[in-house]
Amino acid sequence: MSSSELTVIIVAVLLLFGGKRLPEILRTWVKITRELRRNYTHLKRQIGLDDIDDIVNRKR
């Protein structure tokens, strides 16, 4: 994502929600992304893709 795209997103969020709610929105976003990453890692381990990633990364 380029800096101009990020600027547009930040301005849009500020206009929609205001500066007071921005910290709450960011905390919620971080919690959601952490949970998604944790679930993705857990799912990869369960179906065995973790081993494949290790093999691919070693070849690089």
PDB file of N, CA, C and O in Angstrom:
ATOM      1  N   MET A   1       0.847  -1.157   0.000  1.00  0.00           N
ATOM      2  CA  MET A   1       0.000   0.000   0.000  1.00  0.00           C
ATOM      3  C   MET A   1       0.904   1.234   0.000  1.00  0.00           C
ATOM      4  O   MET A   1       1.837   1.338   0.796  1.00  0.00           O
ATOM      5  N   SER A   2       0.612   2.152  -0.895  1.00  0.00           N
ATOM      6  CA  SER A   2       1.442   3.349  -0.989  1.00  0.00           C
ATOM      7  C   SER A   2       1.046   4.365   0.076  1.00  0.00           C
ATOM      8  O   SER A   2      -0.005   4.251   0.708  1.00  0.00           O
ATOM      9  N   SER A   3       1.895   5.345   0.258  1.00  0.00           N
ATOM     10  CA  SER A   3       1.634   6.355   1.292  1.00  0.00           C
ATOM     11  C   SER A   3       0.421   7.208   0.935  1.00  0.00           C
ATOM     12  O   SER A   3      -0.295   7.651   1.834  1.00  0.00           O
ATOM     13  N   SER A   4       0.172   7.448  -0.338  1.00  0.00           N
ATOM     14  CA  SER A   4      -1.000   8.247  -0.713  1.00  0.00           C
ATOM     15  C   SER A   4      -2.298   7.486  -0.428  1.00  0.00           C
ATOM     16  O   SER A   4      -3.290   8.082  -0.011  1.00  0.00           O
ATOM     17  N   GLU A   5      -2.289   6.177  -0.653  1.00  0.00           N
ATOM     18  CA  GLU A   5      -3.469   5.371  -0.336  1.00  0.00           C
ATOM     19  C   GLU A   5      -3.728   5.365   1.161  1.00  0.00           C
ATOM     20  O   GLU A   5      -4.870   5.483   1.607  1.00  0.00           O
ATOM     21  N   LEU A   6      -2.666   5.226   1.927  1.00  0.00           N
ATOM     22  CA  LEU A   6      -2.789   5.230   3.380  1.00  0.00           C
ATOM     23  C   LEU A   6      -3.315   6.572   3.885  1.00  0.00           C
ATOM     24  O   LEU A   6      -4.133   6.612   4.805  1.00  0.00           O
ATOM     25  N   THR A   7      -2.856   7.654   3.297  1.00  0.00           N
ATOM     26  CA  THR A   7      -3.325   8.987   3.677  1.00  0.00           C
ATOM     27  C   THR A   7      -4.814   9.137   3.407  1.00  0.00           C
ATOM     28  O   THR A   7      -5.545   9.668   4.243  1.00  0.00           O
ATOM     29  N   VAL A   8      -5.264   8.677   2.259  1.00  0.00           N
ATOM     30  CA  VAL A   8      -6.684   8.755   1.914  1.00  0.00           C
ATOM     31  C   VAL A   8      -7.515   7.944   2.897  1.00  0.00           C
ATOM     32  O   VAL A   8      -8.579   8.392   3.325  1.00  0.00           O
ATOM     33  N   ILE A   9      -7.045   6.764   3.257  1.00  0.00           N
ATOM     34  CA  ILE A   9      -7.775   5.918   4.212  1.00  0.00           C
ATOM     35  C   ILE A   9      -7.854   6.591   5.571  1.00  0.00           C
ATOM     36  O   ILE A   9      -8.917   6.599   6.192  1.00  0.00           O
ATOM     37  N   ILE A  10      -6.752   7.154   6.042  1.00  0.00           N
ATOM     38  CA  ILE A  10      -6.741   7.827   7.351  1.00  0.00           C
ATOM     39  C   ILE A  10      -7.682   9.017   7.360  1.00  0.00           C
ATOM     40  O   ILE A  10      -8.422   9.208   8.325  1.00  0.00           O
ATOM     41  N   VAL A  11      -7.670   9.820   6.307  1.00  0.00           N
ATOM     42  CA  VAL A  11      -8.566  10.974   6.229  1.00  0.00           C
ATOM     43  C   VAL A  11     -10.022  10.516   6.206  1.00  0.00           C
ATOM     44  O   VAL A  11     -10.870  11.111   6.870  1.00  0.00           O
ATOM     45  N   ALA A  12     -10.314   9.464   5.446  1.00  0.00           N
ATOM     46  CA  ALA A  12     -11.690   8.960   5.377  1.00  0.00           C
ATOM     47  C   ALA A  12     -12.157   8.460   6.743  1.00  0.00           C
ATOM     48  O   ALA A  12     -13.289   8.727   7.147  1.00  0.00           O
ATOM     49  N   VAL A  13     -11.296   7.737   7.454  1.00  0.00           N
ATOM     50  CA  VAL A  13     -11.657   7.234   8.784  1.00  0.00           C
ATOM     51  C   VAL A  13     -11.885   8.400   9.746  1.00  0.00           C
ATOM     52  O   VAL A  13     -12.834   8.380  10.529  1.00  0.00           O
ATOM     53  N   LEU A  14     -11.039   9.394   9.693  1.00  0.00           N
ATOM     54  CA  LEU A  14     -11.208  10.561  10.563  1.00  0.00           C
ATOM     55  C   LEU A  14     -12.514  11.294  10.270  1.00  0.00           C
ATOM     56  O   LEU A  14     -13.198  11.743  11.189  1.00  0.00           O
ATOM     57  N   LEU A  15     -12.853  11.413   9.005  1.00  0.00           N
ATOM     58  CA  LEU A  15     -14.104  12.080   8.645  1.00  0.00           C
ATOM     59  C   LEU A  15     -15.322  11.269   9.063  1.00  0.00           C
ATOM     60  O   LEU A  15     -16.324  11.826   9.512  1.00  0.00           O
ATOM     61  N   LEU A  16     -15.231   9.950   8.914  1.00  0.00           N
ATOM     62  CA  LEU A  16     -16.365   9.097   9.250  1.00  0.00           C
ATOM     63  C   LEU A  16     -16.581   8.953  10.755  1.00  0.00           C
ATOM     64  O   LEU A  16     -17.716   9.017  11.227  1.00  0.00           O
ATOM     65  N   PHE A  17     -15.504   8.760  11.506  1.00  0.00           N
ATOM     66  CA  PHE A  17     -15.634   8.413  12.911  1.00  0.00           C
ATOM     67  C   PHE A  17     -15.153   9.497  13.866  1.00  0.00           C
ATOM     68  O   PHE A  17     -15.506   9.466  15.045  1.00  0.00           O
ATOM     69  N   GLY A  18     -14.380  10.427  13.405  1.00  0.00           N
ATOM     70  CA  GLY A  18     -13.854  11.472  14.273  1.00  0.00           C
ATOM     71  C   GLY A  18     -12.614  11.010  15.017  1.00  0.00           C
ATOM     72  O   GLY A  18     -12.340   9.813  15.112  1.00  0.00           O
ATOM     73  N   GLY A  19     -11.877  11.960  15.536  1.00  0.00           N
ATOM     74  CA  GLY A  19     -10.625  11.666  16.207  1.00  0.00           C
ATOM     75  C   GLY A  19     -10.782  10.953  17.537  1.00  0.00           C
ATOM     76  O   GLY A  19      -9.876  10.238  17.967  1.00  0.00           O
ATOM     77  N   LYS A  20     -11.917  11.137  18.192  1.00  0.00           N
ATOM     78  CA  LYS A  20     -12.117  10.525  19.514  1.00  0.00           C
ATOM     79  C   LYS A  20     -12.263   9.017  19.446  1.00  0.00           C
ATOM     80  O   LYS A  20     -11.818   8.312  20.351  1.00  0.00           O
ATOM     81  N   ARG A  21     -12.876   8.516  18.394  1.00  0.00           N
ATOM     82  CA  ARG A  21     -13.101   7.074  18.277  1.00  0.00           C
ATOM     83  C   ARG A  21     -11.967   6.348  17.578  1.00  0.00           C
ATOM     84  O   ARG A  21     -11.937   5.118  17.567  1.00  0.00           O
ATOM     85  N   LEU A  22     -11.034   7.088  16.995  1.00  0.00           N
ATOM     86  CA  LEU A  22      -9.952   6.476  16.247  1.00  0.00           C
ATOM     87  C   LEU A  22      -9.115   5.497  17.078  1.00  0.00           C
ATOM     88  O   LEU A  22      -8.838   4.401  16.591  1.00  0.00           O
ATOM     89  N   PRO A  23      -8.699   5.833  18.305  1.00  0.00           N
ATOM     90  CA  PRO A  23      -7.938   4.854  19.094  1.00  0.00           C
ATOM     91  C   PRO A  23      -8.702   3.554  19.351  1.00  0.00           C
ATOM     92  O   PRO A  23      -8.126   2.468  19.314  1.00  0.00           O
ATOM     93  N   GLU A  24     -10.000   3.679  19.610  1.00  0.00           N
ATOM     94  CA  GLU A  24     -10.827   2.487  19.836  1.00  0.00           C
ATOM     95  C   GLU A  24     -10.903   1.628  18.574  1.00  0.00           C
ATOM     96  O   GLU A  24     -10.827   0.401  18.645  1.00  0.00           O
ATOM     97  N   ILE A  25     -11.050   2.269  17.440  1.00  0.00           N
ATOM     98  CA  ILE A  25     -11.127   1.553  16.165  1.00  0.00           C
ATOM     99  C   ILE A  25      -9.808   0.848  15.879  1.00  0.00           C
ATOM    100  O   ILE A  25      -9.802  -0.302  15.440  1.00  0.00           O
ATOM    101  N   LEU A  26      -8.691   1.528  16.124  1.00  0.00           N
ATOM    102  CA  LEU A  26      -7.383   0.922  15.883  1.00  0.00           C
ATOM    103  C   LEU A  26      -7.120  -0.257  16.810  1.00  0.00           C
ATOM    104  O   LEU A  26      -6.561  -1.267  16.384  1.00  0.00           O
ATOM    105  N   ARG A  27      -7.521  -0.137  18.084  1.00  0.00           N
ATOM    106  CA  ARG A  27      -7.356  -1.265  19.023  1.00  0.00           C
ATOM    107  C   ARG A  27      -8.156  -2.472  18.549  1.00  0.00           C
ATOM    108  O   ARG A  27      -7.665  -3.600  18.576  1.00  0.00           O
ATOM    109  N   THR A  28      -9.383  -2.230  18.119  1.00  0.00           N
ATOM    110  CA  THR A  28     -10.222  -3.312  17.622  1.00  0.00           C
ATOM    111  C   THR A  28      -9.601  -3.947  16.383  1.00  0.00           C
ATOM    112  O   THR A  28      -9.599  -5.171  16.248  1.00  0.00           O
ATOM    113  N   TRP A  29      -9.074  -3.122  15.477  1.00  0.00           N
ATOM    114  CA  TRP A  29      -8.434  -3.630  14.263  1.00  0.00           C
ATOM    115  C   TRP A  29      -7.240  -4.514  14.605  1.00  0.00           C
ATOM    116  O   TRP A  29      -7.063  -5.580  14.017  1.00  0.00           O
ATOM    117  N   VAL A  30      -6.424  -4.069  15.556  1.00  0.00           N
ATOM    118  CA  VAL A  30      -5.247  -4.850  15.962  1.00  0.00           C
ATOM    119  C   VAL A  30      -5.670  -6.179  16.573  1.00  0.00           C
ATOM    120  O   VAL A  30      -5.065  -7.210  16.281  1.00  0.00           O
ATOM    121  N   LYS A  31      -6.702  -6.172  17.417  1.00  0.00           N
ATOM    122  CA  LYS A  31      -7.185  -7.417  18.017  1.00  0.00           C
ATOM    123  C   LYS A  31      -7.663  -8.391  16.949  1.00  0.00           C
ATOM    124  O   LYS A  31      -7.377  -9.587  17.017  1.00  0.00           O
ATOM    125  N   ILE A  32      -8.387  -7.877  15.967  1.00  0.00           N
ATOM    126  CA  ILE A  32      -8.916  -8.731  14.903  1.00  0.00           C
ATOM    127  C   ILE A  32      -7.783  -9.325  14.078  1.00  0.00           C
ATOM    128  O   ILE A  32      -7.790 -10.522  13.790  1.00  0.00           O
ATOM    129  N   THR A  33      -6.803  -8.497  13.694  1.00  0.00           N
ATOM    130  CA  THR A  33      -5.712  -9.016  12.877  1.00  0.00           C
ATOM    131  C   THR A  33      -4.855 -10.014  13.645  1.00  0.00           C
ATOM    132  O   THR A  33      -4.384 -10.990  13.061  1.00  0.00           O
ATOM    133  N   ARG A  34      -4.640  -9.793  14.950  1.00  0.00           N
ATOM    134  CA  ARG A  34      -3.894 -10.767  15.757  1.00  0.00           C
ATOM    135  C   ARG A  34      -4.624 -12.098  15.809  1.00  0.00           C
ATOM    136  O   ARG A  34      -4.019 -13.158  15.650  1.00  0.00           O
ATOM    137  N   GLU A  35      -5.925 -12.034  16.031  1.00  0.00           N
ATOM    138  CA  GLU A  35      -6.719 -13.260  16.113  1.00  0.00           C
ATOM    139  C   GLU A  35      -6.720 -14.003  14.780  1.00  0.00           C
ATOM    140  O   GLU A  35      -6.606 -15.229  14.753  1.00  0.00           O
ATOM    141  N   LEU A  36      -6.848 -13.274  13.679  1.00  0.00           N
ATOM    142  CA  LEU A  36      -6.808 -13.912  12.361  1.00  0.00           C
ATOM    143  C   LEU A  36      -5.457 -14.563  12.108  1.00  0.00           C
ATOM    144  O   LEU A  36      -5.394 -15.682  11.599  1.00  0.00           O
ATOM    145  N   ARG A  37      -4.370 -13.873  12.459  1.00  0.00           N
ATOM    146  CA  ARG A  37      -3.036 -14.430  12.261  1.00  0.00           C
ATOM    147  C   ARG A  37      -2.842 -15.679  13.118  1.00  0.00           C
ATOM    148  O   ARG A  37      -2.267 -16.667  12.662  1.00  0.00           O
ATOM    149  N   ARG A  38      -3.324 -15.631  14.359  1.00  0.00           N
ATOM    150  CA  ARG A  38      -3.208 -16.785  15.264  1.00  0.00           C
ATOM    151  C   ARG A  38      -3.994 -17.974  14.713  1.00  0.00           C
ATOM    152  O   ARG A  38      -3.504 -19.103  14.716  1.00  0.00           O
ATOM    153  N   ASN A  39      -5.208 -17.718  14.243  1.00  0.00           N
ATOM    154  CA  ASN A  39      -6.029 -18.797  13.692  1.00  0.00           C
ATOM    155  C   ASN A  39      -5.422 -19.363  12.415  1.00  0.00           C
ATOM    156  O   ASN A  39      -5.469 -20.572  12.190  1.00  0.00           O
ATOM    157  N   TYR A  40      -4.856 -18.502  11.580  1.00  0.00           N
ATOM    158  CA  TYR A  40      -4.216 -18.944  10.346  1.00  0.00           C
ATOM    159  C   TYR A  40      -3.023 -19.851  10.648  1.00  0.00           C
ATOM    160  O   TYR A  40      -2.855 -20.892  10.012  1.00  0.00           O
ATOM    161  N   THR A  41      -2.202 -19.460  11.613  1.00  0.00           N
ATOM    162  CA  THR A  41      -1.049 -20.265  12.004  1.00  0.00           C
ATOM    163  C   THR A  41      -1.497 -21.606  12.571  1.00  0.00           C
ATOM    164  O   THR A  41      -0.912 -22.643  12.258  1.00  0.00           O
ATOM    165  N   HIS A  42      -2.521 -21.587  13.394  1.00  0.00           N
ATOM    166  CA  HIS A  42      -3.041 -22.829  13.981  1.00  0.00           C
ATOM    167  C   HIS A  42      -3.576 -23.758  12.886  1.00  0.00           C
ATOM    168  O   HIS A  42      -3.332 -24.964  12.920  1.00  0.00           O
ATOM    169  N   LEU A  43      -4.296 -23.203  11.932  1.00  0.00           N
ATOM    170  CA  LEU A  43      -4.843 -23.999  10.838  1.00  0.00           C
ATOM    171  C   LEU A  43      -3.728 -24.595   9.987  1.00  0.00           C
ATOM    172  O   LEU A  43      -3.809 -25.755   9.585  1.00  0.00           O
ATOM    173  N   LYS A  44      -2.677 -23.802   9.706  1.00  0.00           N
ATOM    174  CA  LYS A  44      -1.545 -24.319   8.936  1.00  0.00           C
ATOM    175  C   LYS A  44      -0.894 -25.493   9.649  1.00  0.00           C
ATOM    176  O   LYS A  44      -0.523 -26.474   9.005  1.00  0.00           O
ATOM    177  N   ARG A  45      -0.749 -25.411  10.957  1.00  0.00           N
ATOM    178  CA  ARG A  45      -0.159 -26.519  11.713  1.00  0.00           C
ATOM    179  C   ARG A  45      -1.033 -27.756  11.644  1.00  0.00           C
ATOM    180  O   ARG A  45      -0.535 -28.872  11.504  1.00  0.00           O
ATOM    181  N   GLN A  46      -2.347 -27.551  11.744  1.00  0.00           N
ATOM    182  CA  GLN A  46      -3.258 -28.694  11.750  1.00  0.00           C
ATOM    183  C   GLN A  46      -3.240 -29.454  10.433  1.00  0.00           C
ATOM    184  O   GLN A  46      -3.315 -30.682  10.430  1.00  0.00           O
ATOM    185  N   ILE A  47      -3.143 -28.748   9.320  1.00  0.00           N
ATOM    186  CA  ILE A  47      -3.206 -29.445   8.036  1.00  0.00           C
ATOM    187  C   ILE A  47      -1.831 -29.727   7.453  1.00  0.00           C
ATOM    188  O   ILE A  47      -1.722 -30.264   6.351  1.00  0.00           O
ATOM    189  N   GLY A  48      -0.770 -29.364   8.193  1.00  0.00           N
ATOM    190  CA  GLY A  48       0.579 -29.737   7.794  1.00  0.00           C
ATOM    191  C   GLY A  48       1.269 -28.794   6.833  1.00  0.00           C
ATOM    192  O   GLY A  48       2.312 -29.145   6.281  1.00  0.00           O
ATOM    193  N   LEU A  49       0.730 -27.619   6.617  1.00  0.00           N
ATOM    194  CA  LEU A  49       1.378 -26.675   5.710  1.00  0.00           C
ATOM    195  C   LEU A  49       2.587 -26.008   6.335  1.00  0.00           C
ATOM    196  O   LEU A  49       3.414 -25.437   5.625  1.00  0.00           O
ATOM    197  N   ASP A  50       2.701 -26.071   7.635  1.00  0.00           N
ATOM    198  CA  ASP A  50       3.847 -25.492   8.335  1.00  0.00           C
ATOM    199  C   ASP A  50       5.141 -26.121   7.853  1.00  0.00           C
ATOM    200  O   ASP A  50       6.139 -25.430   7.652  1.00  0.00           O
ATOM    201  N   ASP A  51       5.122 -27.438   7.669  1.00  0.00           N
ATOM    202  CA  ASP A  51       6.306 -28.155   7.187  1.00  0.00           C
ATOM    203  C   ASP A  51       6.669 -27.738   5.771  1.00  0.00           C
ATOM    204  O   ASP A  51       7.847 -27.600   5.440  1.00  0.00           O
ATOM    205  N   ILE A  52       5.664 -27.540   4.944  1.00  0.00           N
ATOM    206  CA  ILE A  52       5.902 -27.124   3.561  1.00  0.00           C
ATOM    207  C   ILE A  52       6.528 -25.733   3.525  1.00  0.00           C
ATOM    208  O   ILE A  52       7.458 -25.496   2.754  1.00  0.00           O
ATOM    209  N   ASP A  53       6.029 -24.807   4.350  1.00  0.00           N
ATOM    210  CA  ASP A  53       6.605 -23.465   4.415  1.00  0.00           C
ATOM    211  C   ASP A  53       8.068 -23.519   4.837  1.00  0.00           C
ATOM    212  O   ASP A  53       8.895 -22.789   4.292  1.00  0.00           O
ATOM    213  N   ASP A  54       8.396 -24.374   5.798  1.00  0.00           N
ATOM    214  CA  ASP A  54       9.786 -24.515   6.242  1.00  0.00           C
ATOM    215  C   ASP A  54      10.681 -24.987   5.101  1.00  0.00           C
ATOM    216  O   ASP A  54      11.787 -24.477   4.924  1.00  0.00           O
ATOM    217  N   ILE A  55      10.206 -25.954   4.333  1.00  0.00           N
ATOM    218  CA  ILE A  55      10.988 -26.485   3.219  1.00  0.00           C
ATOM    219  C   ILE A  55      11.197 -25.407   2.151  1.00  0.00           C
ATOM    220  O   ILE A  55      12.307 -25.240   1.646  1.00  0.00           O
ATOM    221  N   VAL A  56      10.151 -24.690   1.813  1.00  0.00           N
ATOM    222  CA  VAL A  56      10.231 -23.643   0.801  1.00  0.00           C
ATOM    223  C   VAL A  56      11.170 -22.534   1.255  1.00  0.00           C
ATOM    224  O   VAL A  56      11.973 -22.049   0.459  1.00  0.00           O
ATOM    225  N   ASN A  57      11.088 -22.127   2.512  1.00  0.00           N
ATOM    226  CA  ASN A  57      11.929 -21.041   3.015  1.00  0.00           C
ATOM    227  C   ASN A  57      13.392 -21.442   3.072  1.00  0.00           C
ATOM    228  O   ASN A  57      14.260 -20.587   2.894  1.00  0.00           O
ATOM    229  N   ARG A  58      13.700 -22.713   3.314  1.00  0.00           N
ATOM    230  CA  ARG A  58      15.091 -23.172   3.353  1.00  0.00           C
ATOM    231  C   ARG A  58      15.745 -23.098   1.982  1.00  0.00           C
ATOM    232  O   ARG A  58      16.949 -22.865   1.882  1.00  0.00           O
ATOM    233  N   LYS A  59      14.960 -23.295   0.919  1.00  0.00           N
ATOM    234  CA  LYS A  59      15.504 -23.291  -0.434  1.00  0.00           C
ATOM    235  C   LYS A  59      15.867 -21.886  -0.895  1.00  0.00           C
ATOM    236  O   LYS A  59      16.663 -21.746  -1.824  1.00  0.00           O
ATOM    237  N   ARG A  60      15.334 -20.874  -0.303  1.00  0.00           N
ATOM    238  CA  ARG A  60      15.586 -19.485  -0.721  1.00  0.00           C
ATOM    239  C   ARG A  60      16.896 -19.016  -0.281  1.00  0.00           C
ATOM    240  O   ARG A  60      17.265 -17.873  -0.548  1.00  0.00           O
TER     241      ARG A  60
END
